[in-house]
């Protein structure tokens, strides 16, 4: 064991030190441990919330979505045909989305129609989001739509009723007719199922066949708003995105689930960063106890310092001892805090001790969501060790001028 480390370790809770120094050292370790624990728990809570929020959308989102950079509809060129030849691509679905007006009995509502191709159920696990009825878009005779739960509630839509859902869309070219209704295309379809994903989606979307949407919206048979792709299990998402981008060129956006909600992802990450910085500020304040402990230790160990000098230890070596002492205090507190924080997070993640509601199924999850990430642990450890070094360096460099020279 290096000489400096050996002496610094012996000075930690030294039996020969005055009780006040040992108390201050103990308080320093405790404060660092508490703040480290708080950092781990706070990061895990934000990880859990971000994962939970994204999971609400991810059920409705494809693994990869392709849209035009300029927005709006586009015509997939011949390069898109080769996407299906990529081994990792499991399903390829064409999508058309546009605003429409819904009318059911005596109620009206603005919504979005999402026209999907026949293999849409292979791209999105539609059955997992259905809460009533079934998913059907066309039976070659009667057009069907699957509606969001919020829309079904607001329009009082019932399944298997004889009333049709009337869907209006503005014509692409105004006819300037005296009757405003002549400026709208009108079609009808029968609700066959209700899905529930997330409130915003449930209140916004109805699913129809792609052909139905194109006819209603006056688009050609090859025009789409997006291409949605499902990948084989275990596929390298980023590698597939790169292959697709190389195939179709730079005029298109190729986005995975995170990029599809980039703004939401940035918000959660920003909140996490702000929380980390605020708690780190508390750590900086707590580190003043380390400054006090090292300062008192330097003053109290004057006799030992003289003995070390007589044994040949130079001033830099003695300074190193006290810097290492501060590091040990920080590292010990960090290790205790991280272990306790990880333990609390693991218990919550496994057993759900802290619940969101006493009523079962009142929320999408019963227990407060948390998630442990290795990088967060490393960030906390790095922050604590860095602050601990600065807290130890200050008294050694400035206070020791009087006592070590």
C-alpha angles and dihedrals in degrees: 000000000000114000096241093050091048094053093043090052091050091052092056105101089345114194089220094055122096114265092244091063092049090049092051090047090051091049090049092052091046094049093048090047093050093049092045090051090049091051093051093047093045092050091047092050092052090046090052094047092048091048091048094048093048091047090059090060098033094070088065096038126083123233088251130014125194120203135163116263091232092052125229126075127330139180113244109232127216092278090070090064089067092058090079089057091063104106094224094055110099100174139009121199131181116221136195120189128183141150116265140172116242124205124186120173102314099339131091133195138175112234143147123260114214111200111201134188122246095265094054091112087062091054098045125030092240094169090061093060099042114108097173138016121355140286113263129145104179139357094189090257110044122037114227133194133195112217135202118255093244092053091046089052097045094048095037090235116183125194122239090020121136094234114102125219108241115214123198127193128179114253114247089233120040115231093203089224123167089239110069090207088068088070090065133073113224130202134159134220137174121243109239102168145015123218132194124200111137131339096255092049094042090054094047117039140069120178122223138159116285092238091053092051093046092052093047094047096040096240126148121256093258100045120107140171095214146350115232119202133193118204131215114261112274095019121152099248098196092048091052091048089053092050091050093048090052090051100048102031135228099305092083137066115230108195135177122209094278094050091047086066098030094145093052090046091051091050093053092046091048091051089049092051093048091050090049091052094047093051089044088056088056087051090054090052091047090051090069086079087062089052089053094046094050093044093052091044092054091050093045094048097056092120092049090049091055090049091050090050091051088052090057102265111146126216096262090054092050091047089051090056093059094042088053089048089059090046092052091051090050094043093047092049091045093051093048092046095046093048092048092044092050090047093052091045092048092051091050092046093049104035104019096226094171109058129195094221140006088227115083116241092007088128135028087259127030099210130049106268118240133167131191117223123188094218091058090055091051092047091052092047092048092048094049094046091048094049090044091053092051091046091053095040094058100061092038093054100039110020093042093060088084097041107033102045 
